[in-house]
Amino acid sequence: MASGSDVKVEFDPKNMPFRRLGPSGLRVPVFSLGGWLTLGGTVIGDPVKDIIKTAFDNGINMFDTAEAYAKGRSEVEMGRVIKELGLRRTDLIVTTKLFWGLRAGPNDGGLSRKHIIEGTKECLERLGLDYVDVIFAHRPDVSVPMEEVVRAFNWVIEKGWAFYWATSEWSAHEIEEAQHIATKLGLHEPIAEQCQHNMFHRERPEKEYRPLYKKYQLGTTVFSALASGLLTGKYNAGIPEGTRFSTHSNFFKGTVDSLQKEEGLTKIRKVNELSVLAEQELGCTITHLALAWVAKNPNTSTVILGASKPEQVLDNLKALDVIPKLTPEIMDKIEAILENQPAAPPTFGRPALDLNGRL
């Protein structure tokens, strides 16, 4: 963490748009960088520095990791690079997540007050930081009373170890319960949900969470916007060596097996059709289209990119130029290909309200 004369690189947002993270005043870049499966895992040492520097030099100042990523090594690598690059701490948005822990003890994971507090301290030690901007509950913990969870994250914020807290892969019911408890007790509420959202995974982020966006202005920090690479087209003809499905074959075994079945073959057909649309009508690749499609959603606060080399970061950022090209007509063509738009809530015959009024 650099300050004053120790700062080696000044942040230049370039053409990166920024959005509020949920209802908070924290501004986050439309595209951020995450460490899952790569930083500290398949990518270590100088290549990590090259990736983070490329991201920072191109307007990305938000970096996401977790205690469980590469068993803590992701946090270590990220913290090391931030220090070595001489990045000013106030220029950065650093987020991490708690749940799985690094040891097998009965209190070394989950969301008990003990693990939330002790786990946060260990995350900060690995990162080499005094605080993170957002601390996420990486999964819900049904074995812990929700009030204990909310109170513990509130304590972490009041202690100055984090500015905000958020959730990841929680159900709408669980987020609602946390909101109610926070409101009732006057505590800090979760401001965002880190969820999977892509052209093939839509029900939860677009339907289940719909009431939360309107009621709490919840924002999402999206992961797997490319469906672990499926929406790049690289798996249309098999599993190439060096790809995520190859290097993490055990983790993605179910996904890989599904590609040989009717559902998977249907997805590949749709990827091919989307590729044609992207190239012929937008002058881009399906990768750029898929990222822009998620970023266009007004409830998306940031889309977390994954990269194993700097070139991937630069290529993914070309999606910024595609977002304004996603006109209603193009979006309709995309929906015609996908055929999976979540159904709107039933109105039971009630006539539609005037679209120019408050809905």
Salt bridges, closest charged atoms under 4 A:
GLU10 OE1 - ARG88 NH1 2.93
ASP57 OD2 - LYS53 NZ 2.64
ASP64 OD2 - LYS97 NZ 2.60
GLU67 OE2 - HIS115 NE2 3.14
GLU75 OE1 - ARG126 NE 2.53
GLU77 OE1 - ARG80 NH2 3.16
GLU84 OE1 - LYS49 NZ 2.84
GLU84 OE1 - ARG80 NH1 2.91
ASP91 OD2 - ARG88 NH1 3.23
ASP108 OD1 - ARG103 NH2 3.62
GLU118 OE2 - LYS114 NZ 2.95
GLU122 OE2 - ARG103 NH2 2.81
GLU122 OE1 - ARG126 NH1 3.75
ASP133 OD1 - ARG89 NH2 2.79
GLU147 OE2 - ARG151 NE 2.86
GLU158 OE2 - HIS188 NE2 2.68
GLU176 OE2 - HIS180 NE2 2.77
GLU176 OE2 - LYS215 NZ 3.19
GLU206 OE2 - HIS197 NE2 2.80
GLU206 OE2 - ARG202 NE 2.91
GLU208 OE1 - ARG204 NE 3.15
ASP257 OD2 - LYS253 NZ 2.86
GLU263 OE2 - LYS267 NZ 3.87
GLU273 OE2 - ARG269 NH1 2.82
GLU281 OE2 - LYS333 NZ 2.98
ASP315 OD1 - HIS288 NE2 3.16
ASP315 OD1 - LYS318 NZ 3.82
GLU335 OE2 - ARG202 NH2 2.79
